[in-house]
Amino acid sequence: MRYYKCVKNNITLCVGIGFGYEEITKSEYERIMLMMANKPTARDGYDYRLTSLLEWEEYQITQDSDES
């Protein structure tokens, strides 16, 4: 089975199984999935994004922001 991740501007955008962006190991895939399952709860007007170093980074949500 193949595992992949997509990172843009040092932010992990997605991970998946099959053919995709950058191929990763099963253990890296499982580590990312564990991090995503334990995402911190954001305060009002903010959210968190997972960096390429597998650290949570808080950011402020704006109306013109394309962050999700």
Order of alpha helices (4+ residues) and beta strands (2+ residues): beta-beta-beta-alpha-beta-beta
